[in-house]
Amino acid sequence: MAQTNLNIRIDEDLKKQLEEFCSNVGINMTTAFNIFAKKVVSEQRIPFEIAADPFYSEKNMKHLK
């Protein structure tokens, strides 16, 4: 299977935390992203729930203004 590069932008602190986590579980970030990509493709969905933060709801933002 041919390999290719993927360039992404990520917050510097988040990258450091992810590197530390990966190190703690014995993988590198490339492996972590490959696991994520394979899971997305096999399940045809993001493998976790994505929800809007209720703090930023339209009703709350109007109230804050």
PDB file of N, H, CA, C and O in Angstrom:
ATOM      1  N   MET A   1       0.848  -1.178   0.000  1.00  0.00           N
ATOM      2  CA  MET A   1       0.000   0.000   0.000  1.00  0.00           C
ATOM      3  C   MET A   1       0.897   1.246   0.000  1.00  0.00           C
ATOM      4  O   MET A   1       1.811   1.364   0.815  1.00  0.00           O
ATOM      5  N   ALA A   2       0.625   2.150  -0.906  1.00  0.00           N
ATOM      6  H   ALA A   2      -0.118   2.053  -1.569  1.00  0.00           H
ATOM      7  CA  ALA A   2       1.410   3.381  -0.998  1.00  0.00           C
ATOM      8  C   ALA A   2       1.091   4.294   0.184  1.00  0.00           C
ATOM      9  O   ALA A   2      -0.037   4.320   0.678  1.00  0.00           O
ATOM     10  N   GLN A   3       2.075   5.023   0.618  1.00  0.00           N
ATOM     11  H   GLN A   3       2.991   5.002   0.217  1.00  0.00           H
ATOM     12  CA  GLN A   3       1.922   5.963   1.728  1.00  0.00           C
ATOM     13  C   GLN A   3       1.894   7.378   1.174  1.00  0.00           C
ATOM     14  O   GLN A   3       2.445   7.639   0.105  1.00  0.00           O
ATOM     15  N   THR A   4       1.263   8.282   1.885  1.00  0.00           N
ATOM     16  H   THR A   4       0.815   8.071   2.753  1.00  0.00           H
ATOM     17  CA  THR A   4       1.228   9.689   1.516  1.00  0.00           C
ATOM     18  C   THR A   4       1.321  10.525   2.783  1.00  0.00           C
ATOM     19  O   THR A   4       1.064  10.031   3.880  1.00  0.00           O
ATOM     20  N   ASN A   5       1.682  11.773   2.632  1.00  0.00           N
ATOM     21  H   ASN A   5       1.891  12.175   1.740  1.00  0.00           H
ATOM     22  CA  ASN A   5       1.772  12.689   3.772  1.00  0.00           C
ATOM     23  C   ASN A   5       0.476  13.454   3.929  1.00  0.00           C
ATOM     24  O   ASN A   5      -0.226  13.720   2.953  1.00  0.00           O
ATOM     25  N   LEU A   6       0.166  13.805   5.163  1.00  0.00           N
ATOM     26  H   LEU A   6       0.737  13.589   5.956  1.00  0.00           H
ATOM     27  CA  LEU A   6      -0.998  14.607   5.504  1.00  0.00           C
ATOM     28  C   LEU A   6      -0.521  15.723   6.417  1.00  0.00           C
ATOM     29  O   LEU A   6       0.048  15.459   7.476  1.00  0.00           O
ATOM     30  N   ASN A   7      -0.746  16.954   6.019  1.00  0.00           N
ATOM     31  H   ASN A   7      -1.208  17.168   5.158  1.00  0.00           H
ATOM     32  CA  ASN A   7      -0.352  18.095   6.854  1.00  0.00           C
ATOM     33  C   ASN A   7      -1.603  18.703   7.462  1.00  0.00           C
ATOM     34  O   ASN A   7      -2.556  19.022   6.752  1.00  0.00           O
ATOM     35  N   ILE A   8      -1.597  18.864   8.786  1.00  0.00           N
ATOM     36  H   ILE A   8      -0.822  18.605   9.363  1.00  0.00           H
ATOM     37  CA  ILE A   8      -2.728  19.480   9.473  1.00  0.00           C
ATOM     38  C   ILE A   8      -2.213  20.560  10.415  1.00  0.00           C
ATOM     39  O   ILE A   8      -1.050  20.551  10.818  1.00  0.00           O
ATOM     40  N   ARG A   9      -3.086  21.473  10.752  1.00  0.00           N
ATOM     41  H   ARG A   9      -4.031  21.479  10.425  1.00  0.00           H
ATOM     42  CA  ARG A   9      -2.768  22.491  11.746  1.00  0.00           C
ATOM     43  C   ARG A   9      -3.468  22.102  13.038  1.00  0.00           C
ATOM     44  O   ARG A   9      -4.622  21.672  13.031  1.00  0.00           O
ATOM     45  N   ILE A  10      -2.755  22.260  14.145  1.00  0.00           N
ATOM     46  H   ILE A  10      -1.818  22.609  14.151  1.00  0.00           H
ATOM     47  CA  ILE A  10      -3.298  21.910  15.453  1.00  0.00           C
ATOM     48  C   ILE A  10      -2.689  22.858  16.492  1.00  0.00           C
ATOM     49  O   ILE A  10      -1.533  23.265  16.375  1.00  0.00           O
ATOM     50  N   ASP A  11      -3.474  23.196  17.490  1.00  0.00           N
ATOM     51  H   ASP A  11      -4.413  22.865  17.585  1.00  0.00           H
ATOM     52  CA  ASP A  11      -2.993  24.053  18.564  1.00  0.00           C
ATOM     53  C   ASP A  11      -1.736  23.432  19.184  1.00  0.00           C
ATOM     54  O   ASP A  11      -1.686  22.226  19.424  1.00  0.00           O
ATOM     55  N   GLU A  12      -0.736  24.257  19.438  1.00  0.00           N
ATOM     56  H   GLU A  12      -0.776  25.237  19.243  1.00  0.00           H
ATOM     57  CA  GLU A  12       0.552  23.784  19.945  1.00  0.00           C
ATOM     58  C   GLU A  12       0.421  23.019  21.265  1.00  0.00           C
ATOM     59  O   GLU A  12       1.040  21.969  21.442  1.00  0.00           O
ATOM     60  N   ASP A  13      -0.386  23.548  22.188  1.00  0.00           N
ATOM     61  H   ASP A  13      -0.888  24.400  22.044  1.00  0.00           H
ATOM     62  CA  ASP A  13      -0.566  22.867  23.477  1.00  0.00           C
ATOM     63  C   ASP A  13      -1.292  21.537  23.307  1.00  0.00           C
ATOM     64  O   ASP A  13      -0.959  20.548  23.960  1.00  0.00           O
ATOM     65  N   LEU A  14      -2.288  21.523  22.422  1.00  0.00           N
ATOM     66  H   LEU A  14      -2.559  22.326  21.892  1.00  0.00           H
ATOM     67  CA  LEU A  14      -3.018  20.287  22.159  1.00  0.00           C
ATOM     68  C   LEU A  14      -2.085  19.241  21.553  1.00  0.00           C
ATOM     69  O   LEU A  14      -2.166  18.062  21.899  1.00  0.00           O
ATOM     70  N   LYS A  15      -1.210  19.664  20.660  1.00  0.00           N
ATOM     71  H   LYS A  15      -1.145  20.621  20.379  1.00  0.00           H
ATOM     72  CA  LYS A  15      -0.239  18.742  20.053  1.00  0.00           C
ATOM     73  C   LYS A  15       0.659  18.126  21.124  1.00  0.00           C
ATOM     74  O   LYS A  15       0.903  16.919  21.116  1.00  0.00           O
ATOM     75  N   LYS A  16       1.146  18.950  22.039  1.00  0.00           N
ATOM     76  H   LYS A  16       0.948  19.930  22.046  1.00  0.00           H
ATOM     77  CA  LYS A  16       2.006  18.441  23.109  1.00  0.00           C
ATOM     78  C   LYS A  16       1.263  17.435  23.976  1.00  0.00           C
ATOM     79  O   LYS A  16       1.821  16.405  24.354  1.00  0.00           O
ATOM     80  N   GLN A  17      -0.006  17.734  24.293  1.00  0.00           N
ATOM     81  H   GLN A  17      -0.459  18.571  23.985  1.00  0.00           H
ATOM     82  CA  GLN A  17      -0.805  16.820  25.100  1.00  0.00           C
ATOM     83  C   GLN A  17      -1.047  15.506  24.354  1.00  0.00           C
ATOM     84  O   GLN A  17      -0.997  14.430  24.951  1.00  0.00           O
ATOM     85  N   LEU A  18      -1.308  15.597  23.055  1.00  0.00           N
ATOM     86  H   LEU A  18      -1.348  16.471  22.570  1.00  0.00           H
ATOM     87  CA  LEU A  18      -1.524  14.394  22.255  1.00  0.00           C
ATOM     88  C   LEU A  18      -0.244  13.572  22.162  1.00  0.00           C
ATOM     89  O   LEU A  18      -0.285  12.346  22.265  1.00  0.00           O
ATOM     90  N   GLU A  19       0.887  14.238  21.969  1.00  0.00           N
ATOM     91  H   GLU A  19       0.920  15.234  21.886  1.00  0.00           H
ATOM     92  CA  GLU A  19       2.164  13.524  21.935  1.00  0.00           C
ATOM     93  C   GLU A  19       2.409  12.787  23.249  1.00  0.00           C
ATOM     94  O   GLU A  19       2.870  11.646  23.250  1.00  0.00           O
ATOM     95  N   GLU A  20       2.102  13.440  24.358  1.00  0.00           N
ATOM     96  H   GLU A  20       1.728  14.368  24.357  1.00  0.00           H
ATOM     97  CA  GLU A  20       2.297  12.823  25.669  1.00  0.00           C
ATOM     98  C   GLU A  20       1.381  11.613  25.842  1.00  0.00           C
ATOM     99  O   GLU A  20       1.810  10.560  26.312  1.00  0.00           O
ATOM    100  N   PHE A  21       0.111  11.778  25.454  1.00  0.00           N
ATOM    101  H   PHE A  21      -0.237  12.634  25.072  1.00  0.00           H
ATOM    102  CA  PHE A  21      -0.823  10.662  25.535  1.00  0.00           C
ATOM    103  C   PHE A  21      -0.339   9.494  24.687  1.00  0.00           C
ATOM    104  O   PHE A  21      -0.287   8.359  25.160  1.00  0.00           O
ATOM    105  N   CYS A  22       0.014   9.770  23.441  1.00  0.00           N
ATOM    106  H   CYS A  22      -0.029  10.692  23.057  1.00  0.00           H
ATOM    107  CA  CYS A  22       0.470   8.712  22.540  1.00  0.00           C
ATOM    108  C   CYS A  22       1.683   7.992  23.121  1.00  0.00           C
ATOM    109  O   CYS A  22       1.767   6.765  23.078  1.00  0.00           O
ATOM    110  N   SER A  23       2.601   8.748  23.653  1.00  0.00           N
ATOM    111  H   SER A  23       2.533   9.746  23.688  1.00  0.00           H
ATOM    112  CA  SER A  23       3.784   8.157  24.270  1.00  0.00           C
ATOM    113  C   SER A  23       3.395   7.250  25.433  1.00  0.00           C
ATOM    114  O   SER A  23       3.954   6.165  25.596  1.00  0.00           O
ATOM    115  N   ASN A  24       2.434   7.700  26.242  1.00  0.00           N
ATOM    116  H   ASN A  24       1.980   8.582  26.110  1.00  0.00           H
ATOM    117  CA  ASN A  24       1.989   6.927  27.400  1.00  0.00           C
ATOM    118  C   ASN A  24       1.350   5.601  27.010  1.00  0.00           C
ATOM    119  O   ASN A  24       1.434   4.627  27.758  1.00  0.00           O
ATOM    120  N   VAL A  25       0.710   5.556  25.841  1.00  0.00           N
ATOM    121  H   VAL A  25       0.642   6.347  25.233  1.00  0.00           H
ATOM    122  CA  VAL A  25       0.056   4.314  25.406  1.00  0.00           C
ATOM    123  C   VAL A  25       0.906   3.543  24.395  1.00  0.00           C
ATOM    124  O   VAL A  25       0.474   2.515  23.874  1.00  0.00           O
ATOM    125  N   GLY A  26       2.112   4.040  24.119  1.00  0.00           N
ATOM    126  H   GLY A  26       2.462   4.876  24.542  1.00  0.00           H
ATOM    127  CA  GLY A  26       3.056   3.303  23.291  1.00  0.00           C
ATOM    128  C   GLY A  26       2.855   3.408  21.794  1.00  0.00           C
ATOM    129  O   GLY A  26       3.233   2.508  21.045  1.00  0.00           O
ATOM    130  N   ILE A  27       2.252   4.521  21.351  1.00  0.00           N
ATOM    131  H   ILE A  27       1.944   5.253  21.960  1.00  0.00           H
ATOM    132  CA  ILE A  27       2.098   4.749  19.913  1.00  0.00           C
ATOM    133  C   ILE A  27       2.609   6.144  19.584  1.00  0.00           C
ATOM    134  O   ILE A  27       2.915   6.928  20.483  1.00  0.00           O
ATOM    135  N   ASN A  28       2.698   6.450  18.305  1.00  0.00           N
ATOM    136  H   ASN A  28       2.449   5.813  17.575  1.00  0.00           H
ATOM    137  CA  ASN A  28       3.046   7.811  17.899  1.00  0.00           C
ATOM    138  C   ASN A  28       1.807   8.475  17.289  1.00  0.00           C
ATOM    139  O   ASN A  28       0.775   7.828  17.111  1.00  0.00           O
ATOM    140  N   MET A  29       1.916   9.755  16.974  1.00  0.00           N
ATOM    141  H   MET A  29       2.754  10.280  17.118  1.00  0.00           H
ATOM    142  CA  MET A  29       0.752  10.476  16.451  1.00  0.00           C
ATOM    143  C   MET A  29       0.315   9.948  15.095  1.00  0.00           C
ATOM    144  O   MET A  29      -0.878   9.957  14.791  1.00  0.00           O
ATOM    145  N   THR A  30       1.250   9.491  14.276  1.00  0.00           N
ATOM    146  H   THR A  30       2.219   9.484  14.523  1.00  0.00           H
ATOM    147  CA  THR A  30       0.881   8.923  12.986  1.00  0.00           C
ATOM    148  C   THR A  30      -0.027   7.712  13.188  1.00  0.00           C
ATOM    149  O   THR A  30      -1.046   7.569  12.513  1.00  0.00           O
ATOM    150  N   THR A  31       0.348   6.852  14.113  1.00  0.00           N
ATOM    151  H   THR A  31       1.176   6.968  14.662  1.00  0.00           H
ATOM    152  CA  THR A  31      -0.471   5.676  14.408  1.00  0.00           C
ATOM    153  C   THR A  31      -1.836   6.095  14.938  1.00  0.00           C
ATOM    154  O   THR A  31      -2.854   5.522  14.549  1.00  0.00           O
ATOM    155  N   ALA A  32      -1.866   7.088  15.822  1.00  0.00           N
ATOM    156  H   ALA A  32      -1.039   7.554  16.137  1.00  0.00           H
ATOM    157  CA  ALA A  32      -3.132   7.566  16.386  1.00  0.00           C
ATOM    158  C   ALA A  32      -4.053   8.076  15.285  1.00  0.00           C
ATOM    159  O   ALA A  32      -5.240   7.750  15.279  1.00  0.00           O
ATOM    160  N   PHE A  33      -3.528   8.870  14.355  1.00  0.00           N
ATOM    161  H   PHE A  33      -2.564   9.135  14.360  1.00  0.00           H
ATOM    162  CA  PHE A  33      -4.359   9.393  13.276  1.00  0.00           C
ATOM    163  C   PHE A  33      -4.778   8.295  12.311  1.00  0.00           C
ATOM    164  O   PHE A  33      -5.879   8.351  11.765  1.00  0.00           O
ATOM    165  N   ASN A  34      -3.932   7.302  12.088  1.00  0.00           N
ATOM    166  H   ASN A  34      -3.037   7.256  12.532  1.00  0.00           H
ATOM    167  CA  ASN A  34      -4.310   6.177  11.242  1.00  0.00           C
ATOM    168  C   ASN A  34      -5.439   5.368  11.885  1.00  0.00           C
ATOM    169  O   ASN A  34      -6.361   4.930  11.197  1.00  0.00           O
ATOM    170  N   ILE A  35      -5.367   5.170  13.200  1.00  0.00           N
ATOM    171  H   ILE A  35      -4.618   5.526  13.759  1.00  0.00           H
ATOM    172  CA  ILE A  35      -6.443   4.482  13.910  1.00  0.00           C
ATOM    173  C   ILE A  35      -7.748   5.252  13.736  1.00  0.00           C
ATOM    174  O   ILE A  35      -8.787   4.665  13.434  1.00  0.00           O
ATOM    175  N   PHE A  36      -7.688   6.561  13.927  1.00  0.00           N
ATOM    176  H   PHE A  36      -6.844   7.037  14.173  1.00  0.00           H
ATOM    177  CA  PHE A  36      -8.869   7.409  13.758  1.00  0.00           C
ATOM    178  C   PHE A  36      -9.424   7.294  12.342  1.00  0.00           C
ATOM    179  O   PHE A  36     -10.625   7.094  12.163  1.00  0.00           O
ATOM    180  N   ALA A  37      -8.563   7.417  11.340  1.00  0.00           N
ATOM    181  H   ALA A  37      -7.588   7.580  11.485  1.00  0.00           H
ATOM    182  CA  ALA A  37      -9.003   7.376   9.942  1.00  0.00           C
ATOM    183  C   ALA A  37      -9.634   6.023   9.602  1.00  0.00           C
ATOM    184  O   ALA A  37     -10.667   5.973   8.934  1.00  0.00           O
ATOM    185  N   LYS A  38      -9.026   4.941  10.052  1.00  0.00           N
ATOM    186  H   LYS A  38      -8.187   4.981  10.595  1.00  0.00           H
ATOM    187  CA  LYS A  38      -9.579   3.609   9.774  1.00  0.00           C
ATOM    188  C   LYS A  38     -10.937   3.427  10.435  1.00  0.00           C
ATOM    189  O   LYS A  38     -11.834   2.825   9.845  1.00  0.00           O
ATOM    190  N   LYS A  39     -11.100   3.935  11.645  1.00  0.00           N
ATOM    191  H   LYS A  39     -10.371   4.424  12.124  1.00  0.00           H
ATOM    192  CA  LYS A  39     -12.372   3.842  12.352  1.00  0.00           C
ATOM    193  C   LYS A  39     -13.454   4.641  11.623  1.00  0.00           C
ATOM    194  O   LYS A  39     -14.577   4.163  11.465  1.00  0.00           O
ATOM    195  N   VAL A  40     -13.122   5.849  11.180  1.00  0.00           N
ATOM    196  H   VAL A  40     -12.209   6.237  11.308  1.00  0.00           H
ATOM    197  CA  VAL A  40     -14.076   6.685  10.440  1.00  0.00           C
ATOM    198  C   VAL A  40     -14.522   5.967   9.171  1.00  0.00           C
ATOM    199  O   VAL A  40     -15.717   5.905   8.882  1.00  0.00           O
ATOM    200  N   VAL A  41     -13.586   5.432   8.423  1.00  0.00           N
ATOM    201  H   VAL A  41     -12.616   5.482   8.658  1.00  0.00           H
ATOM    202  CA  VAL A  41     -13.906   4.766   7.166  1.00  0.00           C
ATOM    203  C   VAL A  41     -14.729   3.504   7.405  1.00  0.00           C
ATOM    204  O   VAL A  41     -15.702   3.259   6.692  1.00  0.00           O
ATOM    205  N   SER A  42     -14.351   2.703   8.396  1.00  0.00           N
ATOM    206  H   SER A  42     -13.560   2.902   8.975  1.00  0.00           H
ATOM    207  CA  SER A  42     -15.071   1.450   8.625  1.00  0.00           C
ATOM    208  C   SER A  42     -16.485   1.674   9.145  1.00  0.00           C
ATOM    209  O   SER A  42     -17.395   0.918   8.804  1.00  0.00           O
ATOM    210  N   GLU A  43     -16.680   2.707   9.968  1.00  0.00           N
ATOM    211  H   GLU A  43     -15.940   3.321  10.245  1.00  0.00           H
ATOM    212  CA  GLU A  43     -18.003   2.978  10.536  1.00  0.00           C
ATOM    213  C   GLU A  43     -18.798   4.002   9.734  1.00  0.00           C
ATOM    214  O   GLU A  43     -20.001   4.164   9.938  1.00  0.00           O
ATOM    215  N   GLN A  44     -18.113   4.695   8.815  1.00  0.00           N
ATOM    216  H   GLN A  44     -17.136   4.563   8.649  1.00  0.00           H
ATOM    217  CA  GLN A  44     -18.745   5.749   8.012  1.00  0.00           C
ATOM    218  C   GLN A  44     -19.376   6.819   8.896  1.00  0.00           C
ATOM    219  O   GLN A  44     -20.478   7.301   8.632  1.00  0.00           O
ATOM    220  N   ARG A  45     -18.652   7.173   9.946  1.00  0.00           N
ATOM    221  H   ARG A  45     -17.757   6.782  10.161  1.00  0.00           H
ATOM    222  CA  ARG A  45     -19.093   8.233  10.859  1.00  0.00           C
ATOM    223  C   ARG A  45     -17.909   8.643  11.721  1.00  0.00           C
ATOM    224  O   ARG A  45     -16.913   7.923  11.805  1.00  0.00           O
ATOM    225  N   ILE A  46     -18.020   9.796  12.359  1.00  0.00           N
ATOM    226  H   ILE A  46     -18.828  10.380  12.292  1.00  0.00           H
ATOM    227  CA  ILE A  46     -17.039  10.194  13.359  1.00  0.00           C
ATOM    228  C   ILE A  46     -17.273   9.273  14.558  1.00  0.00           C
ATOM    229  O   ILE A  46     -18.409   9.166  15.019  1.00  0.00           O
ATOM    230  N   PRO A  47     -16.241   8.607  15.078  1.00  0.00           N
ATOM    231  CA  PRO A  47     -16.449   7.573  16.099  1.00  0.00           C
ATOM    232  C   PRO A  47     -16.685   8.097  17.522  1.00  0.00           C
ATOM    233  O   PRO A  47     -16.378   7.413  18.499  1.00  0.00           O
ATOM    234  N   PHE A  48     -17.216   9.280  17.627  1.00  0.00           N
ATOM    235  H   PHE A  48     -17.465   9.836  16.834  1.00  0.00           H
ATOM    236  CA  PHE A  48     -17.598   9.831  18.919  1.00  0.00           C
ATOM    237  C   PHE A  48     -18.624  10.917  18.662  1.00  0.00           C
ATOM    238  O   PHE A  48     -18.747  11.424  17.547  1.00  0.00           O
ATOM    239  N   GLU A  49     -19.356  11.266  19.702  1.00  0.00           N
ATOM    240  H   GLU A  49     -19.257  10.854  20.608  1.00  0.00           H
ATOM    241  CA  GLU A  49     -20.403  12.269  19.545  1.00  0.00           C
ATOM    242  C   GLU A  49     -19.797  13.667  19.426  1.00  0.00           C
ATOM    243  O   GLU A  49     -18.856  14.015  20.140  1.00  0.00           O
ATOM    244  N   ILE A  50     -20.347  14.447  18.522  1.00  0.00           N
ATOM    245  H   ILE A  50     -21.111  14.164  17.942  1.00  0.00           H
ATOM    246  CA  ILE A  50     -19.954  15.846  18.368  1.00  0.00           C
ATOM    247  C   ILE A  50     -21.190  16.680  18.690  1.00  0.00           C
ATOM    248  O   ILE A  50     -22.239  16.515  18.068  1.00  0.00           O
ATOM    249  N   ALA A  51     -21.058  17.566  19.658  1.00  0.00           N
ATOM    250  H   ALA A  51     -20.205  17.699  20.164  1.00  0.00           H
ATOM    251  CA  ALA A  51     -22.187  18.390  20.063  1.00  0.00           C
ATOM    252  C   ALA A  51     -21.731  19.828  20.258  1.00  0.00           C
ATOM    253  O   ALA A  51     -20.590  20.091  20.637  1.00  0.00           O
ATOM    254  N   ALA A  52     -22.636  20.739  19.994  1.00  0.00           N
ATOM    255  H   ALA A  52     -23.563  20.526  19.686  1.00  0.00           H
ATOM    256  CA  ALA A  52     -22.342  22.154  20.206  1.00  0.00           C
ATOM    257  C   ALA A  52     -22.328  22.445  21.697  1.00  0.00           C
ATOM    258  O   ALA A  52     -23.128  21.898  22.457  1.00  0.00           O
ATOM    259  N   ASP A  53     -21.419  23.306  22.104  1.00  0.00           N
ATOM    260  H   ASP A  53     -20.769  23.751  21.487  1.00  0.00           H
ATOM    261  CA  ASP A  53     -21.360  23.747  23.495  1.00  0.00           C
ATOM    262  C   ASP A  53     -22.579  24.625  23.748  1.00  0.00           C
ATOM    263  O   ASP A  53     -22.746  25.642  23.074  1.00  0.00           O
ATOM    264  N   PRO A  54     -23.440  24.260  24.707  1.00  0.00           N
ATOM    265  CA  PRO A  54     -24.652  25.048  24.949  1.00  0.00           C
ATOM    266  C   PRO A  54     -24.370  26.491  25.341  1.00  0.00           C
ATOM    267  O   PRO A  54     -25.244  27.349  25.215  1.00  0.00           O
ATOM    268  N   PHE A  55     -23.170  26.766  25.811  1.00  0.00           N
ATOM    269  H   PHE A  55     -22.460  26.069  25.913  1.00  0.00           H
ATOM    270  CA  PHE A  55     -22.815  28.144  26.156  1.00  0.00           C
ATOM    271  C   PHE A  55     -22.963  29.058  24.945  1.00  0.00           C
ATOM    272  O   PHE A  55     -23.332  30.224  25.087  1.00  0.00           O
ATOM    273  N   TYR A  56     -22.676  28.530  23.750  1.00  0.00           N
ATOM    274  H   TYR A  56     -22.376  27.583  23.635  1.00  0.00           H
ATOM    275  CA  TYR A  56     -22.698  29.338  22.535  1.00  0.00           C
ATOM    276  C   TYR A  56     -24.034  29.280  21.804  1.00  0.00           C
ATOM    277  O   TYR A  56     -24.112  29.667  20.638  1.00  0.00           O
ATOM    278  N   SER A  57     -25.072  28.810  22.460  1.00  0.00           N
ATOM    279  H   SER A  57     -25.008  28.495  23.407  1.00  0.00           H
ATOM    280  CA  SER A  57     -26.385  28.763  21.821  1.00  0.00           C
ATOM    281  C   SER A  57     -26.843  30.181  21.486  1.00  0.00           C
ATOM    282  O   SER A  57     -26.431  31.156  22.114  1.00  0.00           O
ATOM    283  N   GLU A  58     -27.696  30.261  20.488  1.00  0.00           N
ATOM    284  H   GLU A  58     -28.030  29.469  19.977  1.00  0.00           H
ATOM    285  CA  GLU A  58     -28.199  31.570  20.061  1.00  0.00           C
ATOM    286  C   GLU A  58     -28.904  32.283  21.212  1.00  0.00           C
ATOM    287  O   GLU A  58     -28.724  33.485  21.405  1.00  0.00           O
ATOM    288  N   LYS A  59     -29.703  31.544  21.971  1.00  0.00           N
ATOM    289  H   LYS A  59     -29.849  30.567  21.814  1.00  0.00           H
ATOM    290  CA  LYS A  59     -30.425  32.129  23.109  1.00  0.00           C
ATOM    291  C   LYS A  59     -29.458  32.694  24.144  1.00  0.00           C
ATOM    292  O   LYS A  59     -29.655  33.808  24.630  1.00  0.00           O
ATOM    293  N   ASN A  60     -28.438  31.954  24.478  1.00  0.00           N
ATOM    294  H   ASN A  60     -28.278  31.049  24.083  1.00  0.00           H
ATOM    295  CA  ASN A  60     -27.474  32.411  25.481  1.00  0.00           C
ATOM    296  C   ASN A  60     -26.670  33.606  24.965  1.00  0.00           C
ATOM    297  O   ASN A  60     -26.387  34.533  25.724  1.00  0.00           O
ATOM    298  N   MET A  61     -26.306  33.591  23.705  1.00  0.00           N
ATOM    299  H   MET A  61     -26.536  32.838  23.088  1.00  0.00           H
ATOM    300  CA  MET A  61     -25.519  34.711  23.157  1.00  0.00           C
ATOM    301  C   MET A  61     -26.348  35.996  23.166  1.00  0.00           C
ATOM    302  O   MET A  61     -25.820  37.074  23.437  1.00  0.00           O
ATOM    303  N   LYS A  62     -27.638  35.884  22.872  1.00  0.00           N
ATOM    304  H   LYS A  62     -28.067  35.008  22.651  1.00  0.00           H
ATOM    305  CA  LYS A  62     -28.522  37.054  22.943  1.00  0.00           C
ATOM    306  C   LYS A  62     -28.585  37.569  24.376  1.00  0.00           C
ATOM    307  O   LYS A  62     -28.520  38.774  24.620  1.00  0.00           O
ATOM    308  N   HIS A  63     -28.712  36.637  25.320  1.00  0.00           N
ATOM    309  H   HIS A  63     -28.765  35.659  25.121  1.00  0.00           H
ATOM    310  CA  HIS A  63     -28.776  37.019  26.732  1.00  0.00           C
ATOM    311  C   HIS A  63     -27.472  37.721  27.160  1.00  0.00           C
ATOM    312  O   HIS A  63     -27.517  38.701  27.904  1.00  0.00           O
ATOM    313  N   LEU A  64     -26.337  37.234  26.704  1.00  0.00           N
ATOM    314  H   LEU A  64     -26.300  36.438  26.100  1.00  0.00           H
ATOM    315  CA  LEU A  64     -25.060  37.834  27.073  1.00  0.00           C
ATOM    316  C   LEU A  64     -24.872  39.224  26.479  1.00  0.00           C
ATOM    317  O   LEU A  64     -24.230  40.083  27.083  1.00  0.00           O
ATOM    318  N   LYS A  65     -25.434  39.442  25.295  1.00  0.00           N
ATOM    319  H   LYS A  65     -25.956  38.744  24.804  1.00  0.00           H
ATOM    320  CA  LYS A  65     -25.317  40.763  24.667  1.00  0.00           C
ATOM    321  C   LYS A  65     -26.187  41.750  25.392  1.00  0.00           C
ATOM    322  O   LYS A  65     -26.232  42.923  25.021  1.00  0.00           O
TER     323      LYS A  65
END
